[in-house]
Amino acid sequence: MDFLKKSKTFYPSNNEYWSSHKYIWENGNIKKKEDYDGEFGQLEHEWFYEYSNALNYQFVLGLFPEYPEYLTKNMGKSTMAKDYTGLLDLI
């Protein structure tokens, strides 16, 4: 693992965290993302990513720096998810 990045979504009107995420990076790409309920509460989803050798133009151009998904070195090839809630609809 190259590094771990965490993010949280806070809703001031409810004074609570709505969701939180862990990003596990390897070789400049997100290898795995974990979605949690609230402030790192129950694990809801795990996302696994594979990449091509092509450079990610969004990374090269510096587009959307606030979203880790756009900061990967290479273009995404496939994504697989594990759903622990039974509510995730990928269609």
C-alpha positions, 0 to 999 in steps of 0.5 A: 500500500502506497498510502491511505486517504480518508474523507467524510461528508458532514451535514451541518443541519443535522450536525452529523456525518452522513458518510465516510470513505477510505481510499487505499492507493497503490502505484498512483491508483486507487486499489480499493475504496471502503464506504462507511455509514456516518463517521467510519461506522458500519462498513457498507461497500467495498470497491475494487479497481483495475486500471489500464496502462493509459494515462488518466487525462483528468489527472494529467489536466488536473481536473476535479482535484477534490475527488480522489477518483479523478486523481488516479494515474491511469484510466480505469478498466473495471470496477467490482463492488461488495455490498454489505447493505443489500441496497446497492444498485449498480444498474 
